[in-house]
Amino acid sequence: MKREIIQTLDGSTTIQIKEWDECYHSKHGAIQEAQHVFIKNGLSLFQNKQISILEIGFGTGLNAFITFLEGRKMNQSIDYVGVEAYPISAEELVSMNYVEELNATDDKGVFEHMHQCKWEEKETFGNDFSLTKRKQLFEEINDLDRFDLIYFDAFGYRVQPDLWSTAIFKKMFDALKDNGVLVTYAARGVVKRSMIEVGFTVEKLAGPPGKREMFRARKLV
Ligand SMILES: C[S@@+](CC[C@H](N)C(=O)[O-])C[C@H]1O[C@@H](n2cnc3c(N)ncnc32)[C@H](O)[C@@H]1O
């Protein structure tokens, strides 16, 4: 499918899939969305802790890179697993302006290495961050009681409804440790019903700029 680089409203770039009219991030602001959905409403619940994170859709690496930067500030030790079946190309990567937009030029090498490092191998970044990229379909995830936090960042229900099904959310529920948390930008009723059906307790939170609401789901015991 034809993909194009576009600039979102906060100045950060994203990739748009023309045929689907779907983007890797919110058109209202890729960085703003990542900061709000995944950092403020996810990562920041675990300050000063050692945690493991599963990302559903490594994509451009924006969430992984922001998590590296924010985790360092919040004194967290992070074991990050990014699952992605269709990695972006080297040409697409060089068009992403996240290092500049996040004022993180000192960590440019980290962002680049996150993309260059091998799949299926754990790589360490700084003292307290490790990344394992898994080239895998979401449908093949079979982790059990492994993660504290899931960033659920699949393409939207409109274009990939099967990725928001009970079958996938059951995998997410099983992959979380007890009291683990899943955050997602989505806020559709059908998504909430699937989450509840597999056992999650779901809260509706204010969404990032341009989106009214989002969900946070917990595996309460
Ligand atoms: C919304 S984008 C993720 C954006 C990413 N979190 C970022 O920060 O750039 C969704 C990602 O899911 C991937 N994807 C789509 N279907 C998939 C599947 N069935 N299994 C694994 N990856 C899939 C796409 O290639 C895309 O990178």
The ligand as an SDF file (V2000), in Angstrom:
LIG
                    3D

 27 29  0  0  0  0  0  0  0  0999 V2000
   -0.5860    2.7720   14.4080 C   0  0  0  0  0  0  0  0  0  0  0  0
    0.8500    1.9840   13.7890 S   0  0  0  0  0  0  0  0  0  0  0  0
    1.9610    1.9420   15.1660 C   0  0  0  0  0  0  0  0  0  0  0  0
    2.6640    3.2610   15.4290 C   0  0  0  0  0  0  0  0  0  0  0  0
    3.8190    3.1010   16.3520 C   0  0  0  0  0  0  0  0  0  0  0  0
    3.4280    2.7600   17.6900 N   0  0  0  0  0  0  0  0  0  0  0  0
    4.7230    4.3240   16.3350 C   0  0  0  0  0  0  0  0  0  0  0  0
    5.0260    4.8900   17.4190 O   0  0  0  0  0  0  0  0  0  0  0  0
    5.1340    4.6920   15.2520 O   0  0  0  0  0  0  0  0  0  0  0  0
    0.3410    0.2860   13.7190 C   0  0  0  0  0  0  0  0  0  0  0  0
    1.4640   -0.6750   13.4090 C   0  0  0  0  0  0  0  0  0  0  0  0
    0.9550   -2.0060   13.4220 O   0  0  0  0  0  0  0  0  0  0  0  0
    1.6150   -2.7460   12.3900 C   0  0  0  0  0  0  0  0  0  0  0  0
    0.7340   -3.8890   12.0720 N   0  0  0  0  0  0  0  0  0  0  0  0
   -0.4440   -3.8550   11.4050 C   0  0  0  0  0  0  0  0  0  0  0  0
   -1.0180   -5.0690   11.4170 N   0  0  0  0  0  0  0  0  0  0  0  0
   -0.2000   -5.8940   12.1050 C   0  0  0  0  0  0  0  0  0  0  0  0
   -0.2780   -7.2510   12.5060 C   0  0  0  0  0  0  0  0  0  0  0  0
   -1.3250   -8.0110   12.1870 N   0  0  0  0  0  0  0  0  0  0  0  0
    0.7390   -7.7880   13.2150 N   0  0  0  0  0  0  0  0  0  0  0  0
    1.8230   -7.0110   13.5340 C   0  0  0  0  0  0  0  0  0  0  0  0
    1.9550   -5.6980   13.1920 N   0  0  0  0  0  0  0  0  0  0  0  0
    0.9360   -5.1500   12.5040 C   0  0  0  0  0  0  0  0  0  0  0  0
    1.7970   -1.7500   11.2820 C   0  0  0  0  0  0  0  0  0  0  0  0
    2.8230   -2.1330   10.4130 O   0  0  0  0  0  0  0  0  0  0  0  0
    2.0950   -0.4660   12.0400 C   0  0  0  0  0  0  0  0  0  0  0  0
    3.4670   -0.2780   12.2100 O   0  0  0  0  0  0  0  0  0  0  0  0
  1  2  1  0
  2  3  1  0
  2 10  1  0
  3  4  1  0
  4  5  1  0
  5  6  1  0
  5  7  1  0
  7  8  2  0
  7  9  1  0
 10 11  1  0
 11 12  1  0
 11 26  1  0
 12 13  1  0
 13 14  1  0
 13 24  1  0
 14 15  1  0
 14 23  1  0
 15 16  2  0
 16 17  1  0
 17 18  1  0
 17 23  2  0
 18 19  1  0
 18 20  2  0
 20 21  1  0
 21 22  2  0
 22 23  1  0
 24 25  1  0
 24 26  1  0
 26 27  1  0
M  CHG  2   2   1   9  -1
M  END
$$$$
